[in-house]
Amino acid sequence: MISSLMNGRRCMDLLLLNAGPLAHLAPIGLSGPLAGTDILDREALTYGAGKAILIRGDTIESIAESEELQQEFAPGVTLSGTTPHRLEDGPLEVWDLAGKAVIPGLVDAHTHLLWSGDRSNEVALRQQGHSYREIAEMGGGIGKTVSATRRSTLQELVMEGFRRTQVALGNGTTFLEAKSGYGLSTESELRLLAAADELARRTPLQLSHTWLGAHATPPGGEQESYVEEILSEQLPAVLEQGIATSADVFCEEGWFTLQETEDICRASIAGGLEIRLHVDEFSNCEGAGLAAELGAVTADHAAHSSESARQACHEAGTMQGFLPGTPYVLGLDHWPPFQKCIDEGWAWSLASDFNPNCHSLSLPFAASLAVHRCGIDPLATLVGCSRNAGVGLSHPKGRPLGTIEVGGPASLNILWGEELDGWCLTPGQSPFLATVCEGSPLNWRDK
């Protein structure tokens, strides 16, 4: 029995008055991902203080001057105070945001949400000089997580997934891509996808489902035969199940080769799945170039991809998905080339890469790494974690993700402070006073 705490969506009609600076990220005349200097254009991407937002159900109905919407919908209320508070209950709930800054709901476009077990001991092994690959060969790594995950029931996976979605929501994420990949057998991969599908019905957080059966060779398995199993058995079963909308492959030296990746991806494309790839995480294996050739939605990690491959991704419309949390937890000093991409006009996104090594579902923390370690503008990192991250994902109603605009989903975050840049400058704690996820108000602090 799924816990009664796991409630479904509770949309409300809301009027949010007296907002501070608002990052709408929906400039007139620009569609798709933002790149180059467009991601730094504060005049085009933000509103000054004083706006109000009218929400009907799960949709933003109006964005206008606060005085205008107040006179029309709540003429009897008085705005006062410095802390957001509820002014009226009823069919239309009215809030005074007291000048606090507002940003879109964040989009986490790369997570390994569901798995079991504990690999904390691997930190000491890395400190002793063992590589990621060596730890896997010692019985750790993905294989260790696979063994623990296979022992978990669907209910256990859903309950743990719910706890994790609460953490993500508390850090402002309102749409999240969830990969399988820690089952590595047909039965276990289908169970992971089923757990994610069940979870999606139990939380306001929107989920997108990716099948990552080609994450590694199963413990004790042989790669060639496992690839054949993926193509002949696992992929057809995933397609028949009908939950996954995307396929992913860990294309990296020591994991899946370019040819194996291409074979799996082309079979997946033939089955109607989009492609999201792990590429070039530890070395340049030409994975980003293959991602562009395949028309993949994203080429994620892309830490060591060549400039020619990055240009190919740009021309193919393949997003470079950067995951700075991974080099951080691995103790590496090789950061994604954010500034190079800005200089060249190449679009990029930013995600958490939540996994058994990288225990963070905080996009504000991932963005803090880009800001504090790589010198990237906070507004640019916001574009990477919202609008750009949402370009390769599909809202169930076909709406834009990661923006605040009329007709878009009612998903947004209200900051503790009055400045937009504060959204990613508080590592270790959430910068958000409240989150509205698809019209559901969460974590309101009514003081």
Backbone hydrogen bonds, N-H to C=O, Kabsch-Sander energy under -0.5 kcal/mol:
donor,donor_aa,acceptor,acceptor_aa,energy
6,M,3,S,-1.6
7,N,5,L,-1.9
12,M,57,G,-0.7
12,M,439,G,-1.4
14,L,12,M,-0.6
14,L,55,I,-1.8
15,L,93,E,-2.7
16,L,53,I,-2.8
17,L,15,L,-0.7
17,L,95,W,-3.1
19,A,51,K,-2.7
20,G,100,K,-3.0
22,L,47,Y,-2.1
23,A,102,V,-2.6
24,H,22,L,-1.0
24,H,45,L,-0.9
25,L,45,L,-2.3
30,L,27,P,-1.5
38,D,35,A,-1.6
39,I,36,G,-1.1
40,L,37,T,-1.6
41,D,38,D,-0.9
42,R,40,L,-1.5
45,L,41,D,-1.9
46,T,42,R,-1.6
47,Y,22,L,-3.0
50,G,19,A,-3.3
52,A,64,A,-3.0
53,I,16,L,-2.1
54,L,62,S,-2.7
55,I,14,L,-3.4
55,I,53,I,-0.5
56,R,59,T,-2.6
57,G,55,I,-0.6
59,T,56,R,-1.9
60,I,408,G,-2.5
61,E,54,L,-2.6
61,E,59,T,-0.7
62,S,54,L,-1.5
64,A,52,A,-1.8
66,S,50,G,-3.0
69,L,65,E,-1.8
70,Q,66,S,-2.5
71,Q,67,E,-2.3
72,E,68,E,-1.5
73,F,69,L,-2.5
74,A,70,Q,-2.4
77,V,74,A,-1.4
85,H,96,D,-1.5
87,L,94,V,-3.3
88,E,94,V,-1.4
93,E,13,D,-2.5
93,E,91,P,-0.5
94,V,88,E,-2.2
95,W,15,L,-2.9
96,D,85,H,-2.5
97,L,17,L,-2.9
97,L,95,W,-0.7
99,G,18,N,-2.9
100,K,97,L,-1.9
101,A,417,G,-2.4
102,V,21,P,-2.4
103,I,413,N,-2.3
105,G,411,S,-1.9
106,L,172,G,-2.6
107,V,385,C,-3.2
108,D,106,L,-0.5
108,D,175,F,-2.6
109,A,107,V,-0.9
111,T,177,E,-0.6
112,H,354,F,-2.8
113,L,111,T,-0.6
114,L,179,K,-0.7
115,W,113,L,-0.5
122,E,119,R,-1.9
123,V,120,S,-1.5
125,L,121,N,-1.2
126,R,122,E,-2.3
127,Q,123,V,-2.2
128,Q,124,A,-1.2
129,G,126,R,-1.7
130,H,125,L,-2.1
135,I,131,S,-2.4
136,A,132,Y,-1.7
137,E,133,R,-2.1
138,M,134,E,-1.2
139,G,136,A,-1.5
140,G,135,I,-2.5
143,G,140,G,-0.6
144,K,140,G,-0.7
144,K,141,G,-0.7
145,T,141,G,-1.5
146,V,142,I,-2.5
147,S,143,G,-2.0
148,A,144,K,-1.6
149,T,145,T,-2.7
150,R,146,V,-2.5
151,R,147,S,-0.7
151,R,148,A,-0.5
152,S,149,T,-1.5
157,L,153,T,-2.2
158,V,154,L,-2.4
159,M,155,Q,-2.5
160,E,156,E,-2.2
161,G,157,L,-2.4
162,F,158,V,-2.4
163,R,159,M,-1.9
164,R,160,E,-1.9
165,T,161,G,-2.4
166,Q,162,F,-1.9
167,V,163,R,-1.4
168,A,164,R,-2.3
169,L,165,T,-2.8
170,G,166,Q,-2.2
171,N,167,V,-0.8
171,N,168,A,-1.0
172,G,169,L,-1.9
173,T,168,A,-2.3
174,T,106,L,-2.7
175,F,106,L,-1.4
176,L,206,Q,-2.6
177,E,108,D,-2.8
178,A,208,S,-3.3
179,K,111,T,-1.9
179,K,177,E,-0.5
180,S,210,T,-2.1
189,E,185,S,-2.9
190,L,186,T,-2.2
191,R,187,E,-1.8
192,L,188,S,-2.2
193,L,189,E,-2.1
194,A,190,L,-2.4
195,A,191,R,-2.5
196,A,192,L,-2.2
197,D,193,L,-2.1
198,E,194,A,-2.4
199,L,195,A,-2.6
200,A,196,A,-2.0
201,R,197,D,-0.7
201,R,198,E,-1.0
202,R,199,L,-1.9
206,Q,174,T,-2.0
208,S,176,L,-2.2
210,T,178,A,-2.3
211,W,246,S,-2.9
212,L,210,T,-0.6
214,A,248,D,-0.7
215,H,213,G,-1.1
216,A,213,G,-0.6
221,G,218,P,-2.7
226,Y,222,E,-2.2
227,V,223,Q,-2.7
228,E,224,E,-1.8
229,E,225,S,-2.0
230,I,226,Y,-2.7
231,L,227,V,-2.2
232,S,228,E,-2.7
233,E,229,E,-2.4
234,Q,229,E,-2.4
235,L,230,I,-3.1
237,A,233,E,-1.8
238,V,234,Q,-2.4
239,L,235,L,-2.6
240,E,236,P,-2.2
241,Q,237,A,-2.3
242,G,238,V,-1.9
243,I,238,V,-0.5
245,T,209,H,-2.6
246,S,209,H,-1.3
247,A,274,E,-2.8
248,D,211,W,-2.3
250,F,214,A,-2.6
251,C,249,V,-1.4
251,C,278,H,-2.1
252,E,250,F,-1.0
252,E,256,F,-0.8
255,W,252,E,-2.7
256,F,250,F,-1.6
261,T,257,T,-2.8
262,E,258,L,-2.7
263,D,259,Q,-2.6
264,I,260,E,-2.4
265,C,261,T,-2.7
266,R,262,E,-2.9
267,A,263,D,-1.8
268,S,264,I,-2.0
269,I,265,C,-2.9
270,A,266,R,-2.1
271,G,267,A,-1.1
272,G,269,I,-1.8
273,L,268,S,-2.5
274,E,245,T,-2.2
276,R,247,A,-2.7
277,L,298,T,-2.1
278,H,249,V,-2.1
279,V,277,L,-0.6
279,V,300,D,-2.7
280,D,251,C,-0.8
285,C,283,S,-1.2
290,L,286,E,-1.5
291,A,287,G,-2.6
292,A,288,A,-2.2
293,E,289,G,-2.2
294,L,290,L,-2.5
295,G,291,A,-0.7
295,G,292,A,-0.9
296,A,291,A,-2.9
297,V,275,I,-3.1
298,T,275,I,-0.9
299,A,319,M,-3.0
300,D,277,L,-3.3
301,H,321,G,-2.5
302,A,279,V,-2.0
302,A,300,D,-1.6
304,H,280,D,-2.0
310,R,306,S,-2.1
311,Q,307,E,-2.4
312,A,308,S,-2.0
313,C,309,A,-2.4
314,H,310,R,-2.2
315,E,311,Q,-2.4
316,A,312,A,-2.0
317,G,313,C,-1.0
317,G,314,H,-0.7
318,T,313,C,-2.6
319,M,297,V,-2.6
319,M,317,G,-0.6
320,Q,347,A,-1.1
321,G,299,A,-1.5
321,G,319,M,-0.8
322,F,320,Q,-0.7
322,F,349,S,-2.8
326,T,323,L,-1.6
328,Y,324,P,-1.5
329,V,325,G,-2.3
330,L,326,T,-2.0
331,G,327,P,-0.5
331,G,328,Y,-1.0
332,L,327,P,-2.6
335,W,333,D,-0.6
338,F,336,P,-2.0
341,C,337,P,-2.1
342,I,338,F,-2.1
343,D,339,Q,-2.9
344,E,340,K,-2.2
345,G,341,C,-1.1
345,G,342,I,-0.6
346,W,341,C,-2.5
349,S,320,Q,-2.4
350,L,384,G,-2.2
351,A,322,F,-2.1
353,D,110,H,-2.1
354,F,110,H,-0.5
355,N,358,C,-1.7
359,H,357,N,-0.8
360,S,358,C,-2.0
363,L,361,L,-0.8
366,A,362,S,-1.9
367,A,363,L,-2.7
368,S,364,P,-1.7
369,L,365,F,-1.7
370,A,366,A,-1.3
371,V,367,A,-2.4
372,H,368,S,-3.7
373,R,369,L,-1.9
374,C,369,L,-0.8
374,C,370,A,-0.6
375,G,371,V,-1.0
376,I,370,A,-1.9
381,T,377,D,-2.1
382,L,378,P,-1.7
383,V,379,L,-2.1
384,G,380,A,-2.0
385,C,381,T,-1.6
386,S,382,L,-0.5
386,S,383,V,-1.0
387,R,402,G,-0.7
388,N,383,V,-2.3
389,A,383,V,-0.6
390,G,386,S,-2.1
391,V,387,R,-0.7
391,V,388,N,-0.8
392,G,388,N,-0.5
393,L,390,G,-1.5
395,H,393,L,-0.6
395,H,399,R,-0.6
398,G,395,H,-2.4
404,I,24,H,-2.1
405,E,403,T,-0.6
407,G,60,I,-3.2
408,G,405,E,-2.3
410,A,58,D,-2.2
411,S,409,P,-2.1
412,L,436,V,-2.2
413,N,103,I,-3.1
414,I,434,A,-2.8
415,L,101,A,-2.8
415,L,413,N,-0.5
416,W,431,P,-2.1
422,G,419,E,-1.2
423,W,420,L,-2.0
424,C,421,D,-1.3
425,L,422,G,-1.1
429,Q,426,T,-2.1
433,L,414,I,-2.9
434,A,414,I,-1.5
435,T,442,L,-2.3
436,V,412,L,-3.0
437,C,435,T,-0.5
437,C,440,S,-2.8
438,E,436,V,-0.6
439,G,410,A,-2.7
440,S,437,C,-2.1
442,L,435,T,-3.5
446,D,444,W,-0.7
447,K,84,P,-0.7
447,K,445,R,-1.3
